[in-house]
Structures are given as C-alpha cells and as structure tokens.
Amino acid sequence: MTTTTETSAFAPFEWLIASRYLRARRKEGFISVIAGFSFVGIMLGVATLIIVMAVMNGFRNELFAKILGLNGHVIVSKIGDDFTDYEEVAARIAAVPGVHHAAPLIEGQVLVSSAASATGGLVRGMQEIGLKALPLVYDNLRFGSFEGFDTRGGVAIGMRLASSLRVNVGDTVTLVSPRGAQTPFGNAPRSKSYPVIAIFELGMSEYDRTMVFMPLAESQRYFGRGPQVDVLEVMVDDPQQVERYVAAIKAAGGPTMHVADWLQRNMQFRNVLDVERTVMFIILSLIILVAALNIISGMMMLVKDKGRDIAILRTMGATKGAVMRVFLITGASIGIVGTIAGFLLGIVFCRYIDEIRQFVQWLTSRSLFDANIYYLTKLPADIDPKETAMIVVMALALSVLATLYPSWRASRLDPVEALRYE
C-alpha cells in the first residue's frame, strides 16, 4: 500500500512541474497554441477595457471641463420682473463663502456675416472682469487682446468662426438679430457692424464655431434690454460640490431669485454618459470572460493529455492537493501574466493615444476624430485608478476561477484507470 506524505502548499516541485507544462513539447503544440490564444485574449481584453473606459472618462471630463470653463456653475435669474438690480444682487452673492465671482450676462442668437460668408452665432454680453473669471476663455486667446474689452466697442470670436468668416483681428463682422425695433408691421431685424478685437480657441468645436463675446453695455443696447440683464453667472471654488453653495446663494439673492446649478442643467447629459459607460464596461468585460473560457478548454485538454503523468505523480506520493495546485499554477499563470501584459499595454496606449491616432490617420489618409462630430479637437484618455484596479482584479479573479474546475478534475483522476492501458 502506498502512503502519501503531505507537502507544503505550492512547494517548489509544484512550480517546477507547472513550468514544464507551460513549455509544451512539439507533439503537444496544439495545447500550447490554445494557451497562447488564451494569453492573447486576456491581454487584449484587459487592454481594450482599460483603453475604452479611459477614453470615455476623458470624453466626460473634457466635455464637463469645457462646460464649466465657459458657463457659470450656478445660474441666478429673476422671477416675474426685470433683472435691473443685478449689481446689488451680484455683490451679495459674491460675499457668500466659496463663491469666486458673480457676473451679469446677456445672451442672444444672431446671424454673423462678413464679406466672405455668414453663419449663426451666440452672443454673450459680459464685462471684462467676467471674462477674466473664465480661464478657459481668457487663457486661450490666440490673436488680439481682451484688455479694455468694456470700452473698445468690438467683439471677440472663436477661431473656427473666424476661419468660417475669413476674418482676422481688425476686420469687421456684422451681427443681425431677428428681434429688433418694434414697427407697425412687427419686429424689424437689428443689424450692426463691429470690429474683431480678439480671437480665442477653446478646444471645443461647437463653442469655437458659434461663440461671440460682446461688452455687456453694448449688448444691452444691441438687444434693447435697457438697464437689465438676463442672468447672473456664479463661479464657485469647487464646482464638483456645487450643491453645498446653492442654499446660501439663494438666500443671498433673495426670494425672487431662481437658482439652478450646472448639475441640474446637465443632468440628462450626465445620465446618458453614465449609462453608456456602464453598458460599455459590461459588453467589453465579455472579452475577458471569453478568454477565461479558453483557459478552461485549454486546461481540460492538458489534463486529458497529462493523465499518465498525473497517475505517476500520485503513485510517487503526490497528494490530490498537490496535483490540483500544479494545474492551478499552470492555468492561473496564463491569466495572471496576460492580465499584467494587458494592463501595461493599456497604460502605454492611453499615454500615447493621440499620437497613435495621428499615425493611423496619416497611414489611412482619413480623419479618425472629426472635431465637428465629436466636439473636441483631440482624443482624450483619462485613466481612473479605481476603475483600472477593478478591471485588473476582475481579470485576475476570472483567470483563477477558470482553472479551478480543470484542476479539480486532475486531482480526482484515478491512477489505476489512467495507467490501465499504458
């Protein structure tokens, strides 16, 4: 009767045998091919999931950065009356702790034309101090200057709008508003020409193609608003925690003020992005699951092929646990190394994603990221450490779980049956 001696878990001989099984001989080439496909599947699955989630995070963060960089974090409007006391209200709101700035604003749709072309635009009437409170605009000036913006009587336009109209700093553009002076026949369009004093580039094509900044006083005259404004745009120190400031801002503004933060105004947009990210994560996780199933099939074939070896190991004193650990190490090594390789590939790809896009674009002579469609001028990728860690842990867990059943089958193999026909 053969007696078995328990060895410590994951003893050196178990690692040695597992490493020999990973280096299949020529006659076992098919098993080696399956193991290779499993490795590549895990690697590509992890890398793809990391890259796609990083790009979607980049899109989300870039879009919200542009939105927050141009629009107020909190919008304050007056209910049921003309907003003529905006300076007093702005002073009270600016005194609220955590509020960075409160700027009056007038907005209106216009037709912007030059000698070469015409297109639609959005006029934002602001004071120079309000522009300075928007680093996205003030720090991305390409031509001209914002100095003396309130008194120079000109407008600032986006780079794409300037290209469309074929104008430069010093040239004149004509703004036409459908809401002009009242006549017996209805509203007459209002038309006025302004020199271009500044050209900016925000990096978001929709803004660069439509935005026109006009001095607040001039916009009041142009749109016939008199001494009133449309809203106050409030900038806070921490826009991600904007809910903390809403109650204090409303109290400072008074009971006739309506307050809406950027989270409320973009809630549908945020929900769509969050649902899209969740669905993409689930779909792409199936790639890793398929690769894990390849590990199972490869390990089952390996167990069947190594039946004689298992029987010899058992008769030499190896325990069921030792046999199970040998095959567990063999299968898990494929998944673990594949996960690490996929993690490194995903990080490197995200680091150079825009350079890779430009190379592929040059290679195919096609635009792979049209700013007119995707709004942003470059392909963003923002890796979330927690999300990436979850992807790696999930891949490692699936890789280990995929080896449990084949390893258990190997440990249950009867040495007598395995050697009967040898």
C-alpha positions as CSV (number, residue, x, y, z in Angstrom):
1,M,0.0,0.0,0.0
2,T,1.4,3.4,-1.0
3,T,1.5,6.1,1.7
4,T,1.5,9.7,0.8
5,T,3.3,12.4,2.6
6,E,1.7,15.9,2.8
7,T,3.9,18.6,1.4
8,S,3.6,22.3,1.9
9,A,1.2,24.1,-0.4
10,F,2.8,25.5,-3.5
11,A,6.0,23.6,-2.9
12,P,9.0,24.1,-5.4
13,F,8.3,20.8,-7.2
14,E,4.7,22.0,-8.0
15,W,6.1,25.2,-9.6
16,L,8.7,23.1,-11.5
17,I,6.1,20.8,-13.0
18,A,3.7,23.7,-13.8
19,S,6.5,25.5,-15.6
20,R,7.3,22.3,-17.7
21,Y,3.6,22.1,-18.7
22,L,3.6,25.7,-19.8
23,R,6.6,24.9,-22.1
24,A,4.8,22.3,-24.2
25,R,6.9,19.9,-26.4
26,R,6.4,19.7,-30.2
27,K,3.9,16.9,-30.0
28,E,1.8,19.0,-27.6
29,G,1.9,22.0,-29.9
30,F,-1.9,22.3,-30.1
31,I,-2.2,22.7,-26.4
32,S,0.5,25.4,-26.5
33,V,-1.4,27.2,-29.2
34,I,-4.6,27.2,-27.1
35,A,-2.6,28.6,-24.1
36,G,-1.2,31.3,-26.4
37,F,-4.6,32.3,-27.6
38,S,-5.8,32.4,-24.0
39,F,-2.9,34.6,-23.1
40,V,-3.5,37.0,-26.0
41,G,-7.3,37.0,-25.3
42,I,-6.8,38.0,-21.7
43,M,-4.2,40.6,-22.6
44,L,-6.3,42.2,-25.4
45,G,-9.4,42.0,-23.2
46,V,-7.8,43.9,-20.3
47,A,-6.1,46.4,-22.5
48,T,-9.3,47.1,-24.5
49,L,-11.3,47.6,-21.4
50,I,-8.8,49.9,-19.9
51,I,-8.4,52.0,-23.1
52,V,-12.2,52.3,-23.8
53,M,-13.0,53.2,-20.2
54,A,-10.2,55.8,-20.2
55,V,-11.3,57.3,-23.4
56,M,-14.9,57.5,-22.2
57,N,-13.7,59.1,-18.9
58,G,-11.6,61.5,-21.0
59,F,-14.6,62.5,-23.1
60,R,-16.7,63.0,-20.0
61,N,-14.1,65.0,-18.1
62,E,-13.2,67.1,-21.1
63,L,-16.8,68.0,-22.0
64,F,-17.6,68.9,-18.5
65,A,-14.4,70.9,-18.2
66,K,-15.4,72.9,-21.3
67,I,-18.9,73.4,-20.0
68,L,-17.7,74.5,-16.6
69,G,-15.0,76.6,-18.1
70,L,-17.4,78.7,-20.2
71,N,-20.7,78.6,-18.3
72,G,-21.5,79.6,-14.8
73,H,-21.5,76.9,-12.1
74,V,-24.7,78.4,-10.8
75,I,-27.2,80.5,-12.8
76,V,-29.3,83.1,-11.0
77,S,-32.3,84.6,-12.7
78,K,-35.1,86.9,-11.5
79,I,-38.7,85.6,-11.4
80,G,-41.6,87.8,-12.6
81,D,-39.7,91.1,-13.0
82,D,-36.9,92.8,-15.0
83,F,-33.5,92.0,-13.6
84,T,-32.3,95.6,-13.2
85,D,-30.8,95.3,-9.7
86,Y,-28.2,92.8,-10.8
87,E,-25.2,94.8,-9.4
88,E,-26.6,94.7,-5.9
89,V,-27.6,91.0,-6.1
90,A,-24.2,90.2,-7.6
91,A,-22.4,91.9,-4.7
92,R,-24.4,90.0,-2.1
93,I,-23.8,86.6,-3.8
94,A,-20.1,87.3,-4.2
95,A,-19.9,87.7,-0.4
96,V,-21.1,84.1,0.1
97,P,-18.2,81.9,1.3
98,G,-16.9,79.7,-1.5
99,V,-18.2,82.0,-4.3
100,H,-15.5,83.1,-6.6
101,H,-17.3,85.5,-8.8
102,A,-20.9,86.6,-9.9
103,A,-21.0,88.1,-13.4
104,P,-24.1,89.6,-15.2
105,L,-24.8,88.0,-18.6
106,I,-26.9,88.7,-21.7
107,E,-27.4,86.0,-24.3
108,G,-28.9,86.2,-27.8
109,Q,-28.9,84.3,-31.1
110,V,-27.6,86.3,-34.1
111,L,-26.5,85.9,-37.7
112,V,-22.8,86.7,-38.0
113,S,-21.7,87.8,-41.5
114,S,-18.6,89.1,-43.3
115,A,-17.8,90.0,-46.8
116,A,-17.0,86.3,-47.5
117,S,-19.6,84.3,-45.6
118,A,-22.4,84.2,-43.0
119,T,-23.3,81.8,-40.2
120,G,-25.3,81.6,-37.0
121,G,-23.7,82.6,-33.7
122,L,-24.5,83.0,-30.0
123,V,-23.7,86.4,-28.4
124,R,-22.7,86.5,-24.8
125,G,-22.7,90.0,-23.4
126,M,-20.2,90.2,-20.5
127,Q,-17.9,92.5,-18.6
128,E,-14.2,92.3,-18.9
129,I,-13.9,91.2,-15.2
130,G,-16.4,88.4,-16.1
131,L,-14.2,87.2,-18.9
132,K,-11.2,87.2,-16.7
133,A,-13.1,84.9,-14.3
134,L,-13.3,82.3,-17.2
135,P,-9.7,80.9,-17.6
136,L,-10.9,78.7,-20.4
137,V,-11.6,81.8,-22.5
138,Y,-9.1,84.3,-21.1
139,D,-6.1,81.9,-21.2
140,N,-6.8,80.6,-24.7
141,L,-6.6,83.9,-26.6
142,R,-4.9,83.4,-29.9
143,F,-4.9,86.8,-31.5
144,G,-5.7,90.3,-30.3
145,S,-6.3,91.3,-26.7
146,F,-9.1,91.4,-24.1
147,E,-7.6,94.5,-22.4
148,G,-10.1,97.4,-22.4
149,F,-12.8,95.0,-23.6
150,D,-15.6,97.1,-22.0
151,T,-14.7,100.3,-23.8
152,R,-13.2,99.3,-27.2
153,G,-16.6,98.6,-28.8
154,G,-15.5,95.4,-30.5
155,V,-16.3,91.7,-30.2
156,A,-14.3,88.5,-29.6
157,I,-15.0,85.4,-31.7
158,G,-13.9,81.8,-31.8
159,M,-11.1,80.5,-34.1
160,R,-13.4,78.3,-36.2
161,L,-15.9,81.1,-36.6
162,A,-13.1,83.4,-37.7
163,S,-12.0,80.8,-40.2
164,S,-15.5,80.3,-41.5
165,L,-16.0,84.1,-42.0
166,R,-12.4,84.5,-43.2
167,V,-11.7,87.4,-40.9
168,N,-8.8,88.4,-38.6
169,V,-8.3,90.9,-35.8
170,G,-9.1,94.3,-37.1
171,D,-11.7,93.1,-39.6
172,T,-15.4,93.9,-39.3
173,V,-18.3,91.5,-38.8
174,T,-22.0,92.3,-39.0
175,L,-24.4,90.9,-36.4
176,V,-28.1,90.6,-37.4
177,S,-30.6,89.9,-34.6
178,P,-34.2,88.9,-35.6
179,R,-35.5,90.8,-32.5
180,G,-35.1,94.5,-33.3
181,A,-37.2,97.6,-33.1
182,Q,-41.0,97.4,-33.0
183,T,-42.7,98.7,-36.1
184,P,-46.4,98.7,-37.2
185,F,-45.5,95.6,-39.3
186,G,-43.9,93.7,-36.4
187,N,-40.2,93.3,-35.3
188,A,-37.6,94.7,-37.6
189,P,-34.3,92.9,-37.6
190,R,-31.4,94.8,-36.0
191,S,-28.1,94.9,-37.8
192,K,-24.8,96.4,-36.6
193,S,-21.1,96.1,-37.6
194,Y,-18.3,95.5,-35.0
195,P,-14.6,95.2,-35.3
196,V,-13.0,91.9,-34.2
197,I,-10.7,92.7,-31.3
198,A,-9.8,89.2,-30.2
199,I,-9.9,85.6,-31.4
200,F,-9.9,82.7,-29.0
201,E,-9.7,78.9,-29.3
202,L,-11.4,76.9,-26.5
203,G,-10.7,73.4,-28.0
204,M,-14.4,72.5,-28.3
205,S,-15.5,73.0,-31.9
206,E,-19.1,73.8,-31.1
207,Y,-18.0,76.8,-28.9
208,D,-15.3,77.9,-31.3
209,R,-17.7,77.9,-34.2
210,T,-20.6,79.9,-32.7
211,M,-19.4,82.0,-29.7
212,V,-19.2,85.8,-29.9
213,F,-18.3,87.8,-26.8
214,M,-19.6,91.4,-26.6
215,P,-19.2,94.1,-23.9
216,L,-22.2,94.0,-21.5
217,A,-23.2,97.6,-22.0
218,E,-23.1,97.3,-25.8
219,S,-25.1,94.0,-25.7
220,Q,-27.8,95.8,-23.6
221,R,-28.1,98.4,-26.3
222,Y,-27.9,96.0,-29.2
223,F,-30.6,93.7,-27.9
224,G,-32.7,96.6,-26.5
225,R,-32.6,95.4,-22.9
226,G,-32.0,98.8,-21.3
227,P,-30.6,98.5,-17.8
228,Q,-31.4,94.8,-17.3
229,V,-29.6,91.6,-17.8
230,D,-30.8,88.0,-18.4
231,V,-29.0,86.2,-15.6
232,L,-26.1,86.2,-13.2
233,E,-23.4,83.5,-13.7
234,V,-21.9,82.4,-10.4
235,M,-18.5,80.7,-10.3
236,V,-17.7,78.7,-7.1
237,D,-14.4,77.3,-5.8
238,D,-15.4,73.7,-6.0
239,P,-17.9,73.1,-8.9
240,Q,-18.0,69.3,-8.2
241,Q,-19.6,70.1,-4.8
242,V,-21.8,72.9,-6.1
243,E,-24.9,71.6,-4.2
244,R,-23.2,72.9,-1.0
245,Y,-23.4,76.5,-2.2
246,V,-26.9,76.6,-3.7
247,A,-28.9,77.3,-0.5
248,A,-26.5,80.1,0.6
249,I,-26.6,81.7,-2.9
250,K,-30.4,81.6,-3.0
251,A,-30.6,83.1,0.5
252,A,-28.2,85.9,-0.6
253,G,-30.1,86.5,-3.8
254,G,-33.5,86.9,-2.2
255,P,-36.9,85.2,-2.5
256,T,-37.5,86.5,-6.1
257,M,-34.4,84.7,-7.4
258,H,-34.4,81.3,-9.2
259,V,-31.2,79.3,-8.7
260,A,-30.1,76.4,-10.9
261,D,-26.7,74.7,-10.7
262,W,-24.8,73.1,-13.6
263,L,-25.6,69.5,-12.3
264,Q,-29.3,70.2,-12.7
265,R,-28.9,71.8,-16.1
266,N,-26.8,69.0,-17.5
267,M,-28.5,66.1,-15.6
268,Q,-29.8,64.3,-18.8
269,F,-26.4,64.6,-20.5
270,R,-24.6,63.2,-17.4
271,N,-27.1,60.3,-17.1
272,V,-26.6,59.4,-20.8
273,L,-22.8,59.3,-20.3
274,D,-23.0,57.3,-17.1
275,V,-25.4,54.7,-18.7
276,E,-23.1,54.5,-21.8
277,R,-20.0,53.9,-19.6
278,T,-21.8,51.1,-17.7
279,V,-23.1,49.3,-20.8
280,M,-19.7,49.5,-22.5
281,F,-18.0,48.1,-19.4
282,I,-20.4,45.1,-19.3
283,I,-20.0,44.4,-23.0
284,L,-16.2,44.6,-23.1
285,S,-16.0,42.5,-20.0
286,L,-17.3,39.7,-22.1
287,I,-14.0,39.7,-24.0
288,I,-12.2,38.7,-20.8
289,L,-14.9,36.1,-20.0
290,V,-14.4,34.5,-23.4
291,A,-10.6,34.4,-22.9
292,A,-11.2,32.8,-19.5
293,L,-13.3,30.1,-21.2
294,N,-10.4,29.5,-23.5
295,I,-8.3,28.8,-20.4
296,I,-10.8,26.3,-19.3
297,S,-10.8,24.4,-22.6
298,G,-7.0,24.5,-22.8
299,M,-6.6,23.2,-19.3
300,M,-9.2,20.4,-19.8
301,M,-7.2,19.3,-22.9
302,L,-4.0,19.5,-20.9
303,V,-5.4,17.4,-18.0
304,K,-6.6,14.7,-20.5
305,D,-3.2,14.7,-22.2
306,K,-1.3,14.5,-18.9
307,G,-3.3,11.7,-17.4
308,R,-0.3,9.3,-17.4
309,D,1.9,12.0,-15.7
310,I,-0.8,12.6,-13.1
311,A,-1.0,8.9,-12.3
312,I,2.8,8.6,-11.9
313,L,2.8,11.6,-9.6
314,R,0.1,10.1,-7.5
315,T,1.9,6.7,-7.2
316,M,5.1,8.5,-6.3
317,G,3.3,10.1,-3.3
318,A,1.9,13.4,-4.6
319,T,-1.4,14.2,-2.9
320,K,-4.6,15.3,-4.6
321,G,-4.0,18.8,-3.4
322,A,-0.5,18.9,-4.9
323,V,-1.9,17.7,-8.3
324,M,-4.6,20.3,-8.1
325,R,-2.1,23.1,-7.3
326,V,0.1,22.1,-10.2
327,F,-2.7,22.7,-12.7
328,L,-3.9,25.7,-10.8
329,I,-0.5,27.3,-11.2
330,T,-0.3,26.3,-14.9
331,G,-3.7,27.8,-15.8
332,A,-3.6,30.8,-13.5
333,S,-0.1,31.8,-14.8
334,I,-1.6,32.3,-18.3
335,G,-4.3,34.6,-16.9
336,I,-2.1,36.5,-14.5
337,V,0.7,37.2,-17.0
338,G,-1.9,38.1,-19.6
339,T,-3.6,40.5,-17.2
340,I,-0.3,42.2,-16.4
341,A,0.6,42.4,-20.1
342,G,-2.8,43.9,-20.9
343,F,-2.5,46.4,-18.0
344,L,0.8,47.6,-19.3
345,L,-0.4,47.7,-22.9
346,G,-3.5,49.7,-21.9
347,I,-1.5,52.2,-19.9
348,V,1.0,52.8,-22.7
349,F,-1.7,53.0,-25.3
350,C,-3.6,55.6,-23.3
351,R,-0.4,57.6,-22.7
352,Y,0.2,57.9,-26.5
353,I,-3.3,57.6,-27.7
354,D,-3.4,60.9,-29.6
355,E,0.0,60.2,-31.3
356,I,-1.3,56.8,-32.3
357,R,-4.5,58.4,-33.7
358,Q,-2.4,60.8,-35.7
359,F,-0.2,58.0,-37.0
360,V,-3.2,55.8,-38.1
361,Q,-4.8,58.9,-39.6
362,W,-1.7,59.6,-41.6
363,L,-1.4,55.9,-42.6
364,T,-5.0,55.7,-43.8
365,S,-5.4,59.3,-45.1
366,R,-8.7,59.5,-43.2
367,S,-9.9,61.6,-40.3
368,L,-10.4,59.4,-37.3
369,F,-11.6,62.0,-34.9
370,D,-13.5,64.8,-36.6
371,A,-13.9,67.7,-34.2
372,N,-17.1,68.7,-36.0
373,I,-18.7,65.4,-34.9
374,Y,-17.0,64.8,-31.5
375,Y,-16.8,68.5,-30.4
376,L,-13.3,68.1,-29.0
377,T,-10.2,68.8,-31.0
378,K,-8.1,66.0,-29.6
379,L,-8.7,62.4,-28.5
380,P,-8.7,62.4,-24.6
381,A,-7.9,59.5,-22.3
382,D,-8.2,59.8,-18.6
383,I,-7.3,56.7,-16.6
384,D,-9.3,56.3,-13.4
385,P,-7.0,54.3,-10.9
386,K,-10.0,52.8,-9.1
387,E,-11.7,51.7,-12.3
388,T,-8.5,50.3,-13.7
389,A,-7.8,48.4,-10.5
390,M,-11.3,46.9,-10.6
391,I,-10.6,45.7,-14.2
392,V,-7.3,44.1,-13.2
393,V,-8.9,42.4,-10.2
394,M,-11.8,41.2,-12.2
395,A,-9.4,39.7,-14.9
396,L,-7.3,38.0,-12.2
397,A,-10.3,36.6,-10.5
398,L,-11.8,35.2,-13.7
399,S,-8.4,33.7,-14.6
400,V,-8.1,31.9,-11.3
401,L,-11.7,30.8,-11.3
402,A,-11.3,29.4,-14.8
403,T,-8.6,27.0,-13.6
404,L,-10.5,25.6,-10.6
405,Y,-12.7,23.0,-12.3
406,P,-9.9,21.6,-14.6
407,S,-7.5,21.5,-11.6
408,W,-10.2,19.7,-9.5
409,R,-10.7,17.2,-12.3
410,A,-7.0,16.5,-12.4
411,S,-6.9,15.9,-8.7
412,R,-9.8,13.4,-8.9
413,L,-8.1,11.3,-11.6
414,D,-7.8,7.6,-10.6
415,P,-4.1,6.5,-11.1
416,V,-5.2,2.9,-11.8
417,E,-7.6,3.9,-14.5
418,A,-5.1,6.3,-16.0
419,L,-2.3,3.6,-16.2
420,R,-4.6,0.6,-17.2
421,Y,-3.9,0.9,-20.9
422,E,-0.4,2.2,-20.8
